[in-house]
Amino acid sequence: MAVNDPLHVNESGLPLNAIEWLETHHRSKMPEREQMIRDISFKHGSYIVDAGCGPGLWTPLLARAIGYQGRVLGVDVSPEALVTAYKRMHGQRYERIVKYKRGLLEQLPVPYDSVDLIFSANVSQYLPEPVTTFASMGRYLVPGGRLVIKDIDFGTMRFHNIDTALQARVFQARERWEQVRVDAGYSFEDSWVGSKLASYMRSAGFEEVQEKSYRIVRNFPLSQDFRFYLQGIAEWFVSEDPPLLHPEDRNHWLQYFEDGEQCVLDKHNFTSEETEYVVTGVWNRTLPTVRHFDMYFNTLKEVLV
Ligand SMILES: C[S@@+](CC[C@H](N)C(=O)[O-])C[C@H]1O[C@@H](n2cnc3c(N)ncnc32)[C@H](O)[C@@H]1O
């Protein structure tokens, strides 16, 4: 089934800007996310773009990290996400230094050579041409400015009390499906992107590329937020009736996560783990031409209107 708006919609029923989903996901991983922000070592007073800010969950963390002398611009293609982000910040401590604008990652609404750091979380998984997009983002950085990309990698996901062979079949089916689903009219997704980010960033021309990984482990008893997150993810893995997975495997998998007697989430031996990646690179390039990028933007704009 083709979708109307390939940038906004994830066909599993989780629109990219599904606010409740993103908020719960954010809360469920807050300790790791706060650690990621601490590890980035922001300079006080910097100018930061939160690229693909969605409903603005990271923006307050970024604002706090740079202090009142800094500025944060949240950019997203979705007007609905921007309205939510604006409302979230309204009346909050760092509101004065935060603004939001509609725009694309590939064509940020700021002058070239103007931004100290571009931060982008959970967006690279939707980029069909990550190297081109990262390089185009570089143009907006001051010389020596940093691009920081954070994303998931479901190649690292494990559930300790679920049949390992079944897990392998479910994950492999989804990974293979993501490689071909665009041909079936679905929008691009690479949920295995995290461990590829450093290589993409180097190919895009960034220097001093550094990768940090964050292992997210949760044991029984789970918080409500993490339970909601895992149930959503479990459904998502087998959504779209992935043709590469046997229907029996799909049913077994779903039974494990549904509320009820068989639910693995409520067992004392439950443990889940996954690893998320934060990759940083420094931009020192001056690009001889922007024509290549502009051709790419024009294609994106046609998709958007
Ligand atoms: C999964 S959400 C992540 C939101 C937020 N960064 C977070 O981690 O909570 C992805 C966001 O990226 C936006 N997006 C995807 N592709 C984009 C592009 N090329 N330019 C601008 N925004 C984009 C979507 O509209 C969506 O709000």
The ligand as an SDF file (V2000), in Angstrom:
LIG
                    3D

 27 29  0  0  0  0  0  0  0  0999 V2000
   11.0320    9.8130   14.7650 C   0  0  0  0  0  0  0  0  0  0  0  0
   10.7960   11.5330   14.7110 S   0  0  0  0  0  0  0  0  0  0  0  0
   12.0580   12.0940   15.7940 C   0  0  0  0  0  0  0  0  0  0  0  0
   11.7160   13.3800   16.4580 C   0  0  0  0  0  0  0  0  0  0  0  0
   12.7140   13.8460   17.5140 C   0  0  0  0  0  0  0  0  0  0  0  0
   13.9950   14.1610   16.9460 N   0  0  0  0  0  0  0  0  0  0  0  0
   12.8480   12.8020   18.5990 C   0  0  0  0  0  0  0  0  0  0  0  0
   13.8530   12.0930   18.6530 O   0  0  0  0  0  0  0  0  0  0  0  0
   11.9310   12.7240   19.4220 O   0  0  0  0  0  0  0  0  0  0  0  0
   11.4250   11.9700   13.1140 C   0  0  0  0  0  0  0  0  0  0  0  0
   11.1300   13.4130   12.7490 C   0  0  0  0  0  0  0  0  0  0  0  0
   11.9180   13.7410   11.6090 O   0  0  0  0  0  0  0  0  0  0  0  0
   11.1340   14.5360   10.7320 C   0  0  0  0  0  0  0  0  0  0  0  0
   11.7580   14.3960    9.3850 N   0  0  0  0  0  0  0  0  0  0  0  0
   11.9590   13.2590    8.6800 C   0  0  0  0  0  0  0  0  0  0  0  0
   12.6330   13.5270    7.5390 N   0  0  0  0  0  0  0  0  0  0  0  0
   12.8830   14.8670    7.5390 C   0  0  0  0  0  0  0  0  0  0  0  0
   13.5550   15.7540    6.6540 C   0  0  0  0  0  0  0  0  0  0  0  0
   14.1270   15.3000    5.5320 N   0  0  0  0  0  0  0  0  0  0  0  0
   13.6220   17.0620    6.9680 N   0  0  0  0  0  0  0  0  0  0  0  0
   13.0350   17.5320    8.1080 C   0  0  0  0  0  0  0  0  0  0  0  0
   12.3890   16.7340    9.0010 N   0  0  0  0  0  0  0  0  0  0  0  0
   12.3160   15.4220    8.7210 C   0  0  0  0  0  0  0  0  0  0  0  0
    9.7160   13.9810   10.8680 C   0  0  0  0  0  0  0  0  0  0  0  0
    8.7320   14.9210   10.4860 O   0  0  0  0  0  0  0  0  0  0  0  0
    9.6690   13.6590   12.3540 C   0  0  0  0  0  0  0  0  0  0  0  0
    9.1630   14.7200   13.1240 O   0  0  0  0  0  0  0  0  0  0  0  0
  1  2  1  0
  2  3  1  0
  2 10  1  0
  3  4  1  0
  4  5  1  0
  5  6  1  0
  5  7  1  0
  7  8  2  0
  7  9  1  0
 10 11  1  0
 11 12  1  0
 11 26  1  0
 12 13  1  0
 13 14  1  0
 13 24  1  0
 14 15  1  0
 14 23  1  0
 15 16  2  0
 16 17  1  0
 17 18  1  0
 17 23  2  0
 18 19  1  0
 18 20  2  0
 20 21  1  0
 21 22  2  0
 22 23  1  0
 24 25  1  0
 24 26  1  0
 26 27  1  0
M  CHG  2   2   1   9  -1
M  END
$$$$
